[in-house]
């Protein structure tokens, strides 16, 4: 058996070897919960909505330590291209719980989401910090859980930094790229964002501002406070609306 076959076998739902009939048993459910975090027939579930999760650190050009939970952008980019190409997928819901990460990788993913021709909805759970903010605003419509937070702060860089004017000019250009994207894909005011990003009285050991739930909506970053039920209902209504428009155009 080659490596690919072994990998595919590992990804199949686990079943109790004594379960001859092939039905889900309590033992099967336990195996799948332990290994995949799913219950029962979730593997056989069919939907025309693609679910994309962005969690932990957004990993870019540098590989993060193995003890970090990461979202690797080189894995997400092919998925987004496939969503656009697959006629069976009608919409995308992006679920975020991220501390941020690589700016260029995050912006690359955000631009892809923003340029999908299919309806998109994002949902921030737990946190959508730093470069996670553009990833949340990239969708056509965005939700944030009432208890979720979003942190606005200036661009940072770790490691060797050359203390020269061109270095700080580069920082400002990167910051402008992020701000331009956020203001392009949300209802937020640029000047207000800059003020909150550079605030020194909102965070104990850092510069920036933490927004909780409704505060992100009031600022115009997020469209609505809500959870999974509202996010899915909104996406399904957007899919239906697009289908109706397509039918009318076809009749014309």
PAMARGU-255937 format. One line per field, with one value per residue (C-alpha): residue number from 0; x, y, z. Coordinates in nm, 2 decimals. Example, Ala and Ser with C-alpha at 12.3 -4.5 7.8 and 13.67 -1.06 7.14 Angstrom:
2
num (0;1)
px (1.23;1.37)
py (-0.45;-0.11)
pz (0.78;0.71)
//
This chain:
252
num (0;1;2;3;4;5;6;7;8;9;10;11;12;13;14;15;16;17;18;19;20;21;22;23;24;25;26;27;28;29;30;31;32;33;34;35;36;37;38;39;40;41;42;43;44;45;46;47;48;49;50;51;52;53;54;55;56;57;58;59;60;61;62;63;64;65;66;67;68;69;70;71;72;73;74;75;76;77;78;79;80;81;82;83;84;85;86;87;88;89;90;91;92;93;94;95;96;97;98;99;100;101;102;103;104;105;106;107;108;109;110;111;112;113;114;115;116;117;118;119;120;121;122;123;124;125;126;127;128;129;130;131;132;133;134;135;136;137;138;139;140;141;142;143;144;145;146;147;148;149;150;151;152;153;154;155;156;157;158;159;160;161;162;163;164;165;166;167;168;169;170;171;172;173;174;175;176;177;178;179;180;181;182;183;184;185;186;187;188;189;190;191;192;193;194;195;196;197;198;199;200;201;202;203;204;205;206;207;208;209;210;211;212;213;214;215;216;217;218;219;220;221;222;223;224;225;226;227;228;229;230;231;232;233;234;235;236;237;238;239;240;241;242;243;244;245;246;247;248;249;250;251)
px (0.00;0.15;0.16;-0.14;-0.36;-0.26;-0.34;-0.68;-0.75;-0.67;-0.91;-1.21;-1.46;-1.35;-1.58;-1.58;-1.43;-1.69;-1.97;-2.06;-2.37;-2.18;-2.42;-2.31;-2.27;-2.17;-1.82;-1.80;-1.93;-1.66;-1.38;-1.50;-1.53;-1.18;-1.02;-1.22;-1.44;-1.76;-2.06;-2.25;-2.33;-2.15;-1.91;-2.20;-2.36;-2.42;-2.44;-2.40;-2.23;-1.86;-1.74;-1.39;-1.23;-0.94;-0.80;-0.49;-0.20;-0.22;0.11;0.28;0.62;0.78;0.69;0.57;0.68;0.49;0.32;0.13;-0.22;-0.20;-0.39;-0.15;-0.23;-0.09;-0.36;-0.65;-0.57;-0.64;-0.97;-1.08;-1.00;-1.18;-1.49;-1.50;-1.46;-1.70;-2.05;-2.20;-2.08;-2.32;-2.18;-1.90;-1.91;-1.58;-1.56;-1.28;-1.11;-0.77;-0.50;-0.38;-0.04;0.14;0.01;0.08;-0.06;-0.37;-0.43;-0.38;-0.66;-0.88;-0.85;-0.94;-1.25;-1.35;-1.32;-1.53;-1.83;-2.04;-2.22;-1.99;-2.06;-1.81;-1.86;-1.62;-1.62;-1.39;-1.16;-1.08;-0.77;-0.51;-0.50;-0.81;-1.01;-0.96;-1.05;-1.38;-1.46;-1.37;-1.71;-2.02;-2.18;-2.02;-2.13;-1.96;-2.07;-2.17;-1.88;-1.62;-1.34;-1.14;-0.81;-0.70;-0.33;-0.05;0.17;0.45;0.76;0.98;1.35;1.62;1.49;1.71;1.65;1.63;1.36;1.30;1.21;0.94;0.81;0.77;0.58;0.35;0.29;0.20;-0.04;-0.20;-0.26;-0.45;-0.65;-0.74;-0.87;-1.07;-1.23;-1.30;-1.48;-1.66;-1.85;-1.58;-1.42;-1.05;-0.96;-1.15;-0.96;-0.62;-0.71;-0.82;-0.51;-0.28;-0.47;-0.25;-0.52;-0.71;-0.45;-0.23;0.09;0.03;-0.10;-0.44;-0.80;-1.00;-1.36;-1.62;-1.92;-2.15;-1.86;-1.72;-2.07;-2.10;-1.76;-1.88;-1.63;-1.89;-2.25;-2.43;-2.41;-2.51;-2.41;-2.41;-2.79;-2.80;-2.49;-2.63;-2.97;-2.82;-2.60;-2.89;-3.10;-2.82;-2.78;-3.16;-3.15;-2.87;-3.05;-3.36;-3.16;-2.99;-3.33;-3.46;-3.15;-3.19;-3.55;-3.45)
py (0.00;0.34;0.65;0.81;0.51;0.49;0.86;0.82;0.52;0.72;0.99;0.75;0.74;0.49;0.19;-0.09;-0.39;-0.61;-0.39;-0.62;-0.43;-0.10;0.10;0.37;0.23;0.39;0.27;0.42;0.75;0.75;0.67;0.95;1.20;1.12;1.13;1.38;1.58;1.46;1.25;0.99;1.05;1.39;1.24;1.16;1.50;1.67;2.05;2.32;2.54;2.53;2.57;2.73;2.76;3.00;2.93;3.00;3.17;3.25;3.09;3.26;3.23;3.11;2.78;2.83;2.60;2.27;2.36;2.65;2.59;2.73;2.80;2.75;2.98;2.75;2.50;2.75;2.91;2.59;2.55;2.90;2.84;2.51;2.68;2.93;2.65;2.40;2.45;2.24;2.49;2.79;2.98;3.01;3.06;3.15;3.08;3.27;3.22;3.36;3.57;3.70;3.63;3.69;4.01;3.92;3.57;3.71;3.97;3.71;3.50;3.80;3.92;3.58;3.57;3.92;3.84;3.52;3.54;3.33;3.47;3.47;3.52;3.53;3.46;3.56;3.33;3.38;3.62;3.77;3.97;4.17;4.04;3.84;4.16;4.19;3.82;3.89;4.20;4.02;3.84;4.00;3.99;3.95;3.83;3.84;3.65;3.86;3.74;3.75;4.01;4.19;4.37;4.66;4.74;4.88;4.65;4.49;4.30;4.07;3.99;4.21;4.56;4.82;5.15;5.37;5.58;5.34;5.07;5.29;5.39;5.02;4.98;5.26;5.12;4.78;4.95;5.14;4.82;4.67;4.99;5.03;4.68;4.71;5.04;4.90;4.59;4.74;5.04;5.17;5.51;5.52;5.80;5.63;5.31;5.49;5.65;5.32;5.14;5.38;5.42;5.39;5.36;5.05;4.78;4.73;4.62;4.72;4.98;4.93;4.87;4.56;4.56;4.32;4.20;4.50;4.75;4.60;4.64;5.00;5.08;4.94;4.66;4.39;4.39;4.22;4.04;3.68;3.32;3.02;3.01;3.37;3.33;3.02;3.18;3.49;3.29;3.07;3.38;3.53;3.21;3.21;3.57;3.52;3.22;3.43;3.70;3.44;3.30;3.65;3.72;3.39;3.47;3.81)
pz (0.00;-0.10;0.13;-0.04;0.01;0.38;0.42;0.26;0.48;0.79;0.69;0.65;0.94;1.20;1.27;1.52;1.34;1.50;1.35;1.06;0.95;0.91;1.11;1.35;1.70;2.03;1.98;1.63;1.76;2.03;1.78;1.54;1.82;1.95;1.60;1.40;1.64;1.46;1.55;1.36;1.00;0.97;0.71;0.48;0.51;0.18;0.14;-0.12;0.13;0.19;0.55;0.60;0.94;1.02;1.36;1.57;1.40;1.03;0.91;0.62;0.47;0.79;0.96;1.32;1.60;1.62;1.95;1.78;1.63;1.28;0.96;0.67;0.39;0.13;0.23;0.22;-0.12;-0.32;-0.13;-0.22;-0.59;-0.58;-0.42;-0.71;-0.97;-0.82;-0.96;-0.68;-0.41;-0.39;-0.10;0.16;0.54;0.70;1.08;1.25;1.59;1.52;1.70;1.36;1.21;0.88;0.72;0.36;0.40;0.57;0.31;0.03;0.18;0.24;-0.12;-0.25;-0.03;-0.13;-0.50;-0.50;-0.72;-0.48;-0.17;0.14;0.51;0.80;1.16;1.44;1.74;2.03;1.85;1.51;1.60;1.40;1.04;1.12;1.09;0.71;0.69;0.86;0.66;0.33;0.32;0.17;0.51;0.86;1.20;1.54;1.85;2.14;2.35;2.07;2.05;1.78;1.84;1.63;1.65;1.43;1.22;1.42;1.31;1.51;1.46;1.32;1.23;1.06;1.23;0.92;0.76;0.47;0.73;0.89;0.55;0.47;0.80;0.70;0.35;0.50;0.75;0.46;0.27;0.57;0.63;0.27;0.26;0.58;0.47;0.12;0.26;0.56;0.68;0.91;0.90;0.82;1.06;1.34;1.28;1.29;1.62;1.78;1.64;1.80;2.13;2.44;2.71;2.60;2.64;2.95;2.77;2.41;2.17;2.02;2.10;2.19;2.06;2.20;2.01;1.95;1.96;1.64;1.48;1.61;1.45;1.12;1.10;1.13;1.00;1.28;1.62;1.58;1.59;1.36;1.31;1.18;0.97;0.79;0.75;0.60;0.36;0.24;0.18;-0.03;-0.23;-0.30;-0.40;-0.64;-0.79;-0.84;-1.01;-1.24;-1.34;-1.43;-1.64;-1.82;-1.90;-2.05)
//
